[in-house]
């Protein structure tokens, strides 16, 4: 006991003792065992067969995959190219219908239909797949033609689209060349009807 406001003496803390562990248990906790085992020996370098399997596909797998891709492409490509040609054909339809609207607007203010320069209409369709020509213009009618250019020339049946206005008659024609005309069913398909 202390007199006069002293702090009581501190007693030192008892030393910590680790529990005794058997030697076998200690070995299982050791990350680096001293004697070699199956799990600690170095693996053999990979053989060429193992290395090839680890790097990617084998040749037969690659050939099989490419064959499947080729078959699917040969089936899908014609349908795709037909759809693409049909979509590009709408470029000509837009150009010819725009030309028709410009002609009617011009005819309302003048005595005859105009040519491309008077109408301020481009001689190429909006997407550039067709060349637009105005073949004839008179007071009673006109004839306009859209001829496929570039890759669209492969659309052989609908390579040329012709719009003819003769008085009150509106005639839609199509063909492989300027001089040929398609049958009615094919003509409707070319004009998207």
C-alpha positions in Angstrom: 0.0 0.0 0.0 1.1 3.4 -0.9 0.6 6.3 1.3 0.0 9.8 0.0 -1.6 9.2 -3.4 0.9 6.8 -5.0 -0.2 4.4 -7.7 -0.2 0.8 -6.8 2.7 -1.2 -8.1 2.1 -3.1 -11.3 2.6 -6.7 -11.5 4.3 -7.9 -14.7 2.1 -9.9 -17.1 2.7 -13.6 -17.2 4.7 -14.8 -20.3 2.6 -16.4 -23.0 3.4 -20.0 -23.7 2.6 -21.7 -26.9 0.8 -25.0 -26.5 2.9 -28.0 -27.1 2.2 -29.6 -30.5 3.2 -33.0 -31.6 6.0 -33.1 -34.2 3.7 -34.6 -36.9 1.2 -31.8 -36.5 4.0 -29.3 -36.8 5.1 -30.9 -40.1 1.7 -30.6 -41.6 1.7 -26.8 -40.9 5.1 -26.3 -42.4 4.7 -24.9 -46.0 8.1 -26.4 -47.1 8.4 -30.0 -46.3 11.8 -31.4 -45.9 11.5 -34.7 -47.6 10.4 -34.9 -51.3 6.9 -36.2 -52.0 4.9 -36.7 -55.2 3.2 -33.3 -54.9 6.5 -31.4 -54.4 8.5 -32.9 -57.3 8.7 -30.9 -60.5 6.3 -32.0 -63.2 7.8 -33.3 -66.4 8.0 -30.9 -69.3 5.0 -31.2 -71.6 5.2 -33.6 -74.5 4.5 -32.3 -78.0 1.0 -33.8 -77.8 0.2 -32.0 -74.6 1.7 -28.8 -75.9 -0.5 -28.9 -79.0 -3.6 -29.5 -77.1 -2.8 -26.6 -74.7 -2.2 -24.1 -77.5 -5.4 -24.3 -79.5 -7.3 -26.4 -82.0 -6.1 -29.5 -83.8 -6.0 -29.6 -87.6 -9.1 -31.9 -87.9 -11.1 -29.6 -85.6 -10.1 -26.6 -87.7 -11.0 -28.3 -91.0 -14.3 -29.4 -89.7 -15.2 -25.9 -88.4 -14.2 -24.3 -91.7 -16.3 -26.8 -93.6 -19.3 -26.0 -91.6 -18.7 -22.2 -92.0 -18.3 -22.8 -95.8 -21.6 -24.7 -96.1 -23.5 -22.2 -94.1 -22.0 -19.3 -96.1 -22.9 -21.0 -99.4 -26.5 -21.3 -98.3 -26.9 -17.9 -96.8 -25.0 -15.7 -99.3 -27.4 -16.0 -102.2 -30.3 -15.0 -100.0 -28.3 -12.2 -98.5 -27.2 -10.8 -101.9 -30.8 -11.0 -103.2 -32.0 -9.0 -100.2 -29.2 -6.5 -100.6 -30.1 -6.0 -104.3 -33.7 -5.5 -103.4 -32.8 -2.9 -100.8 -30.6 -1.1 -103.2 -33.4 -1.1 -105.8 -35.4 1.1 -103.5 -32.7 3.7 -104.1 -33.8 3.9 -107.8 -37.5 4.0 -106.8 -36.8 6.9 -104.5 -34.9 8.8 -107.2 -37.6 8.2 -109.9 -40.5 9.1 -107.5 -38.7 12.3 -106.5 -38.1 13.1 -110.2 -41.8 12.5 -110.9 -42.8 14.9 -108.1 -40.3 17.5 -109.4 -41.8 17.1 -112.9 -45.3 17.6 -111.7 -44.3 20.7 -109.8 -42.4 22.1 -112.9 -45.4 21.2 -115.2 -47.8 23.1 -112.9 -45.8 26.4 -113.6 -44.8 25.8 -117.2 -46.3 24.5 -120.5 -44.2 21.3 -120.7 -42.2 18.9 -118.6 -38.6 19.9 -117.9 -35.2 18.2 -118.3 -32.9 17.4 -115.4 -31.1 20.8 -115.5 -34.4 22.7 -115.4 -35.6 20.5 -112.5 -32.3 20.8 -110.6 -32.3 17.0 -110.1 -29.1 15.0 -109.8 -28.3 12.5 -112.4 -27.3 9.9 -109.7 -29.6 8.3 -107.2 -29.3 9.4 -103.5 -27.1 6.4 -102.6 -25.3 6.3 -105.9 -26.4 2.8 -107.0 -28.3 4.1 -110.1 -27.7 6.6 -112.9 -30.9 8.6 -113.6 -31.5 9.8 -117.2 -34.5 11.7 -118.6 -34.9 10.3 -122.1 -37.7 12.5 -123.4 -39.8 15.4 -122.1 -42.8 16.9 -124.0 -45.9 18.9 -123.0 -47.8 15.7 -122.5 -45.3 13.4 -120.9 -41.8 12.2 -120.2 -39.7 9.0 -119.8 -37.1 8.6 -117.1 -34.8 5.7 -116.7 -32.7 4.4 -113.8 -29.7 2.3 -114.8 -27.8 0.2 -112.2 -24.2 1.0 -111.6 -21.4 -0.7 -109.7 -22.3 -3.8 -107.7 -26.0 -3.2 -108.4 -25.4 -4.3 -112.0 -25.5 -7.9 -110.7 -29.2 -7.5 -110.2 -29.7 -8.6 -113.8 -33.5 -8.8 -114.0 -34.0 -5.3 -112.7 -30.9 -3.6 -114.0 -33.0 -0.9 -115.8 -36.1 0.7 -114.4 -38.2 3.0 -116.6 -41.0 5.4 -115.5 -43.1 6.8 -118.4 -45.8 9.4 -118.1 -47.9 9.7 -121.2 -50.9 12.0 -120.6 -52.7 10.5 -117.8 -51.1 7.1 -118.1 -48.2 6.1 -115.7 -46.2 3.1 -117.0 -43.7 1.2 -114.9 -41.2 -1.0 -116.9 -38.1 -2.9 -116.0 -35.6 -5.1 -117.9 -32.1 -6.5 -118.1 -31.2 -4.0 -120.9 -32.8 -0.8 -122.0 -34.5 -2.5 -124.9 -35.9 -5.6 -123.1 -39.0 -5.6 -120.9 -39.8 -8.0 -118.1 -43.0 -10.0 -117.8 -45.7 -8.5 -115.6 -44.9 -10.6 -112.4 -41.2 -9.9 -112.6 -41.9 -6.2 -113.4 -44.0 -5.9 -110.2 -41.2 -7.5 -108.2 -38.7 -5.0 -109.6 -40.9 -2.1 -108.7 -41.7 -3.5 -105.2 -45.4 -3.9 -105.9 
